[in-house]
Amino acid sequence: MDENVLQHFRPDEAPLIDAVGGWIQQSQDEYRPVLTNFLNPRQVYIATTLARRADVPVQFNGGHAHAEMQRALFYPDYYEPVAKDFELAVLRVDYPVKFATLHHSQILGTLLGTGIEREILGDILTDGTTWQVVTEAGMADYLTGQVDRIGRVKARLQLADFADLVHPLSEWTAEGATLSSLRLDNIVGTGFHLSRHRAKELIEAGHVRLNWAETQKPDYELDVADIVSVRGFGRIRLDEVGGRTKKDKIRVTLAVLQK
């Protein structure tokens, strides 16, 4: 990938940038649509940026309007994408609702325990009792055949219809802030009204994930569309990085989802 492109992103994002470049090139060379696995919001942002730069159309779909995890479809100008091009399926978790409680982390852990990668899965949704998982259509049969319990709870996965998709209970709230830096510990502290010291402790203790990956680097610099998960607190998404104030603070917009 061109060094002029790489300089706009973080060094550890180089492999993704190369992958996106490959998908774009494949769509151009073969003059056909190219479908990816699920991308997280930061990856969607990068894919959008690079597709725009290459003047290649791209659409994203995660099965519902506000999906976090989405598959990308790069395609030629002549092509008009439809929903089935994204090859999505939704699975319902059947379990004894009256006698058991499930959690997002349990479901995700069980699914990853079947040997698949996170990029095979889309969002895990709940309305408080019903749980559903968006996945790649080609993996639906495999997953339904692999799961017979989640944690200690007997459970099965059943193919469901997108028309019956639940409406998640969670609501993100937007908050404006001015920050001295975009360090991870600063974002965590600001989003959940914690001291920098407390935020640093949580990160170094392994209670924080960045874009679904473990991190123990308090000084890691965040960028637009990064999502931070903090065990016991919730999640923060960096939606916008603006200009600087007269005191040289960085204006940002955060979206916060309290647990």
N, C-alpha and C positions, 0 to 999 in steps of 0.2 A: 504494500500500500504506500502511496505517495507520502513522503515525510511532511509535506504541507498539510495533509489531512491528519496524520497522527499527532501533530503538535496541538491540535484542538481537543484532544482527549487524554485520558490518563494512560501511563505506560502499561498498566495491567489490563487495559481494554484492547490492546493490540490484537490478541487472538480473535476476539469478537469482530473487530473491524476487518480483519482479513477474511473471516467467514462471510460477513455481509458483502464485502467486495466480491467474493466468489459467487454468491447467490445472484448478485446484480449482473455479473459478467455472464453467468450461465443463462440467465433470462435473455440477455442481449444476443449471445452467440447462438442459442437454440431457438430463439424467437418464440418462446412459450412461457407460461406461468411457472414459477418456482415457489414451492411452499416450504416453510421452515417449521421447526419445532416451536414450542411455546417460548416466548421472550418475555422477560420482566420489563417494567416500565422504563428503566434506564436503557435497556437493550432496544426497546421500541423507539426511544428517542434517538439513539445512535443510528438505527436502521433508517428512520425517517430522514435524518440529516444527510446520510450518505446517498440515499435514493434520490433526494432532491438535487444533490450536487451532480449526480450522474444523469439526471433528467429521465429517470426510470420510474414509472408509476408503482406505488405500493399501497396495499390495504392491509388492515389488521382486524382480526376477529377472535374473540375469546368466548363467544357463546352468549354474551349479554352486553348491554349497553355500557356498563361501567367496569368491564373486565380489567383486571390488573395484568394477568398473564394472557398473552394473545399470540396467535400464529400470524406470521407475515406472509403475504403473497406478492411477490414481485412479478410484473407481467408486462407484455408489450402493449403499445398504444391501441392496437386493434382489438384487444381482448376486453370483455366486460365481465368482471368477476361476479359470481353468485355465491350464496351462503354455503352451498354444498362443496364448493372448491376448497373450503378450509378444513374439511374432513374432521368434524368435531362430533363428539358423543358426550352424553351426560349420564352418569351412573348415580342411582339412589342407594343410600346405605339403609338396608333393612336391619333393624335391631329392636330389642324390647324397650320401646320408648318409655313405658311406665316404670320400668325397673332399673334403667341405666342412663348414665349421662356420658356423652362423648365430647371430645375436645378436638379442635383443629389439629393440634400437634400429634394427637394419637392417630388420627386418620392419615395424616401425611406420613408419619413414621411407619405405619403399617404398609402403605402403598410403596414407599421407597424400599421397604424390607422385602418386597417381591423381586427386587433386582433391577428395577427400572430407574432411569435418571429423572431428576426434577423437571427437566424440559419436556417430558412426555405428558405432564399434568398441567392443567389450567387451574382455574380458581376452585377452591373448596368453599362451598356456600352453605349457610344455614339460616333458618328463620327462628331458631331457638330449639326446635325439636327435629325437624327434617334436615338431613344432611345430604348434600349432592356434590359430586365431583365431575368437573369438566375434563375430558381427556381427548387424546387422538383417537379417532374412530377405529383405526387399525389395531389399537391396543385394548379395546373394550372387552373382547372375549377373553383375552389373557387375564385381565384384572379380575373379571367376574369369577374366573376359575381358580384364582390364587387366594382369595380372601375368605376365611370362614370365621374370623374373630378380629376385633379391634381392641387391643389391650387385652383385658380379661372378659370382654363382652362378646358374646356370640353375635356375629353379624355377617351379612352377605351383601354383595353388590349386585344391583339389578339395573338393566338398561332402562332408562327413562326417556321422556319426551321433552324437548326444549320448551314446548308450550306449557309444561308444568314446572318450569324453573322457579325456585323460591325467590322471594325478595329478601335480600340480606338485612339483618337488623342493624348492622353497623353503619354509622354515619361519620364521614370525615368532616372536620371543621377547619376552615381556613383561618390562619393567624399571620398577621404581618409582624415582622421583627427586624431589628438592626443588630448585626453581629460584628464582632471584631475579626472573626475568621469563619471559614466554612469547615473547620475541624469537626470530626465526628463527635467528640465530647462536648463541644460547644452546641451543636445541633440537638443532641440528646438532652443536655441541660436546659436549653431554651424551650424545647417542645414540651417537656414534662415538668418544667419549673423546678429543676434540681440544681444543686451547686455543681460547678465544674468538677470538683473533687469527687462528688458522689457519682456523677456520670462516668468519670474515668474509672472508678472502682467497678461499676457495672460492666464496662467494656472489658477491662482486664480480667474480670472473673468469668468471662465467656457468656454473659447474659445478653449480648447484643449481636444481631445479625444485620449485615448490609446486603441488600438485594438477595436475600435468602442464603447468603454464604456467611460462615463464621468469620468474625474478625476480632482481634484484640489490639487494634491500633488506635488509640485515642486521637492521634494526630492525623489520621487519614482525612484527606480533603474531599468533601462531598461536591456533587455537581447536580445540575437539573435532572429531575426524575429519579434520583436515588431514593430508595425506601429503606428505612431503618426500623428493625423490630427489636423491642426491648422487653424481655421476659418480665411479666407482672405489671407492665405499664401500658403497652400498646404499640402503635406504629406511628412513624413520622415520614412524610414524603416532602422532599424539597421541590416545590412547584415552580418557583421563579427566583432568579438571582438578578437584582436590579443594579442601579448605580450606587454611588457612595454618598454618605451624608457629609456635611461640612466638617464633622469630627472624624471623617474617614471610616465610618462604619458601613458595612455592606447591607443594603436593603434586600430582604428576602421575603418570600411568601411560603409558609409551611402549611401542610395539611396534616392534622393530627387526628388519630383514631385512638381514643381511650379504650382500654380493655374493660 
